[in-house]
Amino acid sequence: MRKTRPIFRKTKQGFSLVEIAIAVLVISLIATFSLKGKELIRTAKLRAVIEQVETFRIAANSFSEKYGAIPGDLKNAKELIDESLENGNGNGEILSKDDVKRFWSHLSKSGLVSVELVNGYPISKIGGYFSVSSKIEGRPGIWLILSKGTGDNRNFSGIMTTESAYYIDRSIDNGLPLEGDVQIMKGQYATGECIVESKYNFKNKNEDCVVLFRIW
């Protein structure tokens, strides 16, 4: 009598080395593309921050040429621009939190730039906000300050990693954290260790960098 073959065969147990290798390769590719995607998103945001800074720089300089004063310091802003504005005191400085809010309100109402203000400040494309000061650790000029937050326009908390800060610096300036038009805040007014001995501290992976942009 002929033996009847079983309808179902016994299934193979486990995976072969080839199947395991293919699975590992697929997982590695997914991880690589995921990291590349995150890097592209990060770079796009940093480029957007650079564009914001350039827009604010051009608008602030145009304001100064048009009205003969820096935004926030114009003594007759209410009469010349908008009656809702608070006049500046004409001392040529932007120091206090009130000065900063006048700076952004004067610039916004002037029509020279379109900017949305949240609690009186523009939000950056990577989060945090832009403040302004005419006296930063003895550095001359008017500076935009990109940070996570401050209550008194003096003590700032970091907003980006050393790697990100260096990317911005070398993209539009000289790549030196304490020289040029892009610099890093240090000392008593900034937290963290974004720079060590006047150099970028790439060992630090925390978001410790407070970035300064000279607009004039």
C-alpha positions in Angstrom: 0.0 0.0 0.0 1.3 3.4 -1.0 1.9 5.7 2.0 -0.1 8.9 2.1 2.0 12.1 2.3 1.1 14.5 5.1 -0.9 17.5 4.0 1.3 19.9 6.0 5.0 19.8 6.2 6.8 20.6 9.4 7.9 24.2 9.4 11.5 25.3 9.5 12.6 26.5 12.9 14.6 29.8 13.4 16.3 32.0 10.8 19.2 31.3 8.5 22.4 33.4 8.7 21.4 35.0 5.4 18.0 36.1 6.7 19.6 37.5 9.9 22.1 39.4 7.8 19.4 40.9 5.6 17.4 41.9 8.7 20.4 43.6 10.3 21.1 45.4 7.0 17.6 46.7 6.7 17.6 47.9 10.3 20.9 49.7 9.8 19.6 51.4 6.7 16.5 52.6 8.5 18.6 53.9 11.3 21.0 55.7 8.9 18.2 57.3 7.0 16.5 58.4 10.2 19.7 60.1 11.4 20.3 61.7 8.0 16.7 63.0 8.1 17.2 64.5 11.6 20.4 66.1 10.4 18.7 67.6 7.4 15.9 69.0 9.5 18.4 70.5 12.0 20.4 72.1 9.2 17.3 73.6 7.6 16.3 75.2 11.0 19.8 76.6 11.4 19.7 78.1 7.9 16.3 79.6 8.8 17.8 81.2 11.9 20.5 82.7 9.7 17.9 84.2 7.4 16.0 85.6 10.4 19.1 87.3 11.6 19.9 88.8 8.2 16.3 90.1 7.9 16.4 91.7 11.3 19.9 93.3 10.5 18.7 94.8 7.3 15.5 96.1 8.9 17.2 97.6 11.9 19.8 99.4 9.7 17.1 100.7 7.4 15.2 102.0 10.5 18.3 103.8 11.7 18.8 105.4 8.2 15.2 106.4 8.0 14.6 107.8 11.5 18.1 108.7 12.7 17.9 106.4 15.7 18.0 102.8 16.5 14.7 100.9 17.1 13.5 101.2 20.7 15.4 104.4 21.2 13.5 106.7 18.9 12.2 109.6 21.0 9.2 110.5 18.8 8.2 107.0 17.7 4.6 107.6 18.7 4.4 110.6 16.3 6.5 109.3 13.4 5.4 105.6 13.3 2.4 104.6 15.4 0.5 106.3 18.3 0.3 102.9 20.1 4.1 102.9 20.5 6.1 103.9 23.5 8.7 106.6 22.8 12.4 105.8 23.5 14.7 108.0 25.6 17.2 108.8 22.9 20.3 107.7 24.9 21.5 105.4 22.1 21.4 102.2 24.2 19.3 99.1 24.4 19.9 97.5 27.8 16.8 96.8 29.9 13.9 94.4 29.2 11.7 97.4 28.5 14.3 98.7 26.0 14.3 95.4 24.2 10.5 95.3 23.9 10.5 98.8 22.5 13.2 97.8 20.0 11.0 95.0 18.6 7.7 97.0 18.7 9.3 100.0 16.9 10.8 97.7 14.3 7.6 95.7 13.8 5.3 98.8 13.5 7.7 100.5 11.1 6.7 98.2 8.3 10.3 97.5 7.5 10.0 93.8 8.5 7.1 91.4 9.1 7.7 89.8 12.5 5.3 88.1 15.0 6.0 89.0 18.6 5.3 86.7 21.5 5.4 88.5 24.8 7.2 91.2 23.1 9.9 89.1 21.4 10.3 87.3 18.1 10.6 83.5 18.3 13.5 81.9 16.5 13.1 79.0 14.0 14.8 76.6 16.5 12.8 77.8 19.5 13.8 80.3 22.1 13.7 84.0 21.2 15.8 87.0 20.1 16.7 89.6 22.6 18.9 92.7 21.9 21.6 94.6 23.8 24.1 97.4 23.1 26.4 96.3 25.9 27.4 92.6 26.0 30.5 91.7 28.0 32.3 94.8 26.8 31.7 94.0 23.1 30.9 97.1 21.0 27.9 97.3 18.8 24.3 96.3 18.8 23.8 92.5 19.3 20.9 90.1 18.8 21.0 87.5 21.5 19.6 84.1 20.7 18.8 82.2 23.9 16.2 80.0 25.5 15.1 82.6 28.0 15.9 85.4 30.4 14.0 87.6 32.7 16.2 90.7 33.0 18.1 90.8 29.7 21.3 89.9 31.5 21.4 86.2 32.5 20.7 83.9 29.6 20.3 80.2 29.1 21.6 78.2 26.2 19.5 77.3 23.1 21.7 75.1 20.9 24.6 72.7 21.0 28.2 73.6 20.3 28.0 71.8 16.9 25.0 73.9 15.9 26.5 77.1 17.1 29.7 76.4 15.2 27.7 75.6 12.0 26.1 79.0 12.1 29.4 80.8 12.9 31.4 79.2 10.1 28.5 79.6 7.6 28.3 83.4 7.9 31.4 84.5 9.9 34.9 83.3 10.8 34.1 80.2 13.0 35.8 81.8 16.0 33.5 81.9 19.1 34.9 85.2 20.5 35.7 87.1 17.4 33.7 88.6 14.5 30.0 89.2 14.0 28.9 85.9 15.4 30.1 85.2 18.9 29.2 83.0 21.9 28.3 84.5 25.3 30.4 83.3 28.1 31.2 84.1 31.8 28.7 85.3 34.4 25.9 86.0 31.9 25.6 82.6 30.3 25.2 79.0 31.6 27.0 75.9 30.3 30.3 75.2 28.7 29.8 75.9 25.0 33.4 77.2 24.8 36.5 76.4 26.7 39.7 78.5 26.5 38.3 80.6 23.7 37.5 77.6 21.5 34.4 75.7 20.7 33.9 72.8 23.2 32.8 70.0 20.9 32.9 67.5 23.7 29.9 69.2 25.3 26.7 67.8 23.7 24.3 69.9 25.8 22.3 72.9 24.5 24.5 75.4 26.3 25.3 78.0 23.6 23.9 81.5 23.7 24.7 83.0 20.3 25.3 86.7 19.6 24.9 88.3 16.2 26.2 91.8 15.7 23.7 93.8 13.6 25.8 97.0 13.6 
